[in-house]
Amino acid sequence: MSQTDWSGRKAPDLAAIETLAEAAFARLPEGFRALCDGVVIRVEDFPDDETLQEMGCESEFDLLGLFRGTGLAQGGGALHLATGQFPNMVWLYRRPLLDYWAEHDETLDHLVTHVLVHEIGHHVGLSDDDMAAIEAVAEA
């Protein structure tokens, strides 16, 4: 097994994580993606202070991703936006993702896919078992 030369490598930037998220989304089952019409996926370095406080986080590294909006089970979706209402959004947080990745034995692609499916699952109202099945299809 050859070793990778890490001497010239840098941590993945926001654009790299966004590319991983877009590729993960494209691998999701078509029916699942159809339920995500209008959902915006954003990548930021960290959650903002308001989000950290609202979620009860002790550290800015505690939150890997977040769904914000009105889930389908609550009548949300692109066709149901009220005037002035933000679209449903999935946030992926780069630095917490990288920190988690560094401490665990899984690929960054797997981690981004897992968090993306989990957060979209909140929008759709899926069970953990349903999300695991969708994730398995995306990684096949």
C-alpha positions in Angstrom: 0.0 0.0 0.0 1.5 3.3 -1.0 1.4 6.3 1.2 -0.1 9.6 0.1 2.3 12.6 0.1 0.4 15.1 2.3 3.2 17.7 2.4 1.7 19.9 -0.3 -2.0 19.3 0.5 -4.4 21.7 2.1 -7.6 21.2 3.8 -10.7 21.1 1.5 -12.1 24.6 1.1 -15.8 25.7 1.0 -15.9 25.0 -2.7 -14.5 21.5 -2.3 -17.1 20.6 0.3 -19.8 22.1 -1.9 -18.6 19.9 -4.8 -18.8 16.8 -2.5 -22.3 17.8 -1.5 -23.5 18.4 -5.1 -22.0 15.0 -6.1 -23.7 13.3 -3.1 -27.0 15.0 -3.9 -26.8 13.8 -7.5 -26.3 10.2 -6.3 -29.5 10.2 -4.2 -32.5 8.3 -5.6 -34.5 10.4 -8.1 -37.7 10.2 -6.0 -35.9 11.5 -3.0 -34.3 14.4 -4.9 -37.8 15.3 -6.3 -39.0 15.8 -2.7 -36.2 18.4 -2.3 -37.5 20.8 -5.0 -36.5 24.3 -3.8 -34.2 23.2 -1.0 -31.0 25.2 -1.0 -27.8 23.6 0.1 -25.2 26.0 1.6 -21.7 25.4 2.9 -20.3 27.7 5.6 -17.2 27.3 7.8 -19.2 27.4 11.0 -22.7 28.0 12.2 -23.4 31.5 13.3 -23.6 32.5 16.9 -27.4 32.7 16.9 -27.7 29.1 15.5 -25.2 27.8 18.1 -27.2 29.4 20.9 -30.5 28.2 19.5 -29.2 24.6 19.2 -27.6 24.6 22.6 -24.1 23.9 21.3 -21.2 24.2 23.6 -18.7 24.7 20.8 -18.8 25.9 17.2 -17.6 22.3 16.3 -20.7 20.6 17.7 -22.9 21.0 14.7 -22.0 19.4 11.3 -25.2 20.4 9.5 -28.6 21.8 9.9 -32.0 21.9 8.2 -33.8 25.2 8.4 -37.3 25.8 7.1 -40.6 24.1 7.0 -40.5 20.4 6.4 -42.8 18.7 3.9 -44.7 17.1 6.8 -45.4 20.6 8.1 -46.6 21.9 4.6 -43.2 23.2 3.4 -41.8 23.0 -0.1 -41.0 25.3 -2.9 -44.6 25.8 -4.0 -45.7 26.9 -0.5 -43.4 29.8 0.2 -45.1 32.8 1.8 -44.1 36.3 0.9 -40.8 37.1 2.7 -40.2 33.5 3.7 -36.8 32.1 3.2 -36.5 28.8 1.2 -35.9 25.6 3.0 -32.1 25.3 3.4 -29.6 22.6 4.4 -26.4 24.0 5.9 -23.2 22.0 6.0 -20.4 23.3 8.2 -17.0 22.8 6.8 -14.7 23.1 9.8 -16.8 20.8 12.1 -17.0 18.3 9.2 -13.3 18.4 8.8 -12.7 18.1 12.6 -15.1 15.1 12.8 -13.4 13.5 9.7 -10.0 13.8 11.2 -11.1 12.0 14.3 -13.0 9.1 12.6 -12.2 6.3 10.1 -14.4 7.2 7.2 -14.0 9.2 4.0 -14.9 12.8 3.7 -17.3 11.9 0.9 -19.1 9.4 3.1 -19.4 12.0 5.9 -20.7 14.7 3.7 -23.2 12.3 2.2 -24.3 11.1 5.6 -24.9 14.6 7.0 -26.6 15.8 3.8 -29.0 12.8 3.8 -29.7 13.3 7.5 -30.5 17.0 7.1 -32.7 16.5 4.0 -34.4 13.7 5.9 -35.5 16.3 8.4 -37.2 18.2 5.6 -38.9 15.1 4.2 -39.8 13.7 7.7 -38.0 10.3 7.3 -37.1 7.8 10.0 -33.4 7.0 10.7 -33.9 3.6 9.0 -35.3 5.4 5.9 -32.3 7.8 5.8 -29.8 4.8 6.2 -31.4 3.1 3.2 -31.2 6.2 1.1 -27.6 6.8 2.1 -26.8 3.2 1.2 -28.2 3.7 -2.3 -26.2 7.0 -2.7 -23.0 5.2 -1.7 -23.5 2.1 -3.9 
